[in-house]
């Protein structure tokens, strides 16, 4: 059968016409919808786009007064209240929605989730916990579990935190080994404070089963041995950190030095800690090695050690320790000047020697396993830094 190509020519025009008709229908539909919305709605959107949330809230309140059935706008307005810190108004907004007998089931779940967030933000953790728990099996189950976890971490209810994390693992198919190990370590640490070594050992075994390379569990195992008077065992435990994460040796340097002194192995300890400082340099290791050298070998050897370290890695702490070594053997006429310089350097060290969270940048004088800023676990570098921006 013959086929004439000219028959194809009208096809693009037909598709264009169909598209034009569809566009006209959509435009008419949008116009009808836009006419149904009060002007306050558009003013509110304009204020939001111009980053004026306070004025946007007032405009949206006018819309809600005109049309109380605008459920989604209630949700948006409640979220705005919460973000602005007007928690009481957010609670009332979401509570009013829940009081509606005709509210659909899916909207009721959304209102429950929003109200739970309001209570959480207001610090009413018991009420928030109750509502988040009621959302089990709903589309909001996983985010509700995340909020429950933050509540249990805040309250230090570690058994509940473990239970919730297990459920999150099952839902998200994502492991939380490190977090669960830290919860076990928290329980072990609480047991150690009571000298309940049996309970502490059980939790440490669970932590290590969950996260084999946990430096915290290893540190606590060494602490438990030292608390029981078994310093040789403590040294053995703390030295395992080198194979797990050698950066954490900085946190146990003082403990190792003390344990070696107690077992009569100060010379061996000095050699081992000196080797650690050469391989994994840190301010805390340097401070410990210097102090041990000063006691075991004298001021001249300590000064020589610090001079070598300053040439390799200049730090204010190194300078401070060099001044300390020089003060030990300085003549009387030089002591005043050396003490003045050491005092000035020491003041700078106190201000700059800090730990920094690698997740949010929060800085602190002491080491935290859980960042006070962002709540993440094991995000602090165990090496203190002297730089203002926290870079080691």
Buried (B, 14 or more C-beta within 10 A) or exposed (E): EEEEEEEEEEEEEEEEEEEEEEEEEEEEEEEEEEEEBBEBBEBBBEBBEEEBBEBBBBBBBBBBEEEEEBBEBBBBBBBBBBEBEBBEBBBBBBEBBBEBEEBEEEBBBBBBBBBBBBBBBBEBBEBBBEBBEBBEEBEBBEBBBBBBBBBBBEEEBBEBBBBBBEBBBEEEEEEBBBBBBBBBBBBBBBBBEEEBBEBBBBBBBBBBBBBEBBBBBBBBBBBBBBBEEBBEBBBBBBBBBBEBBBBBBBBBBBBBBBBBBBBEBBEEBBEBBBEBBEEBBBBBBBBBBBBBBBEBBBBBBBBBBBEEBBEEEEBBBBBBBBBBBBBEEBEEEEEEEBEEBBEEBBEBBEEBBBBBBEBBEBBBEEBBBBBEBEBBBBBBBBBBBBEEEBEB
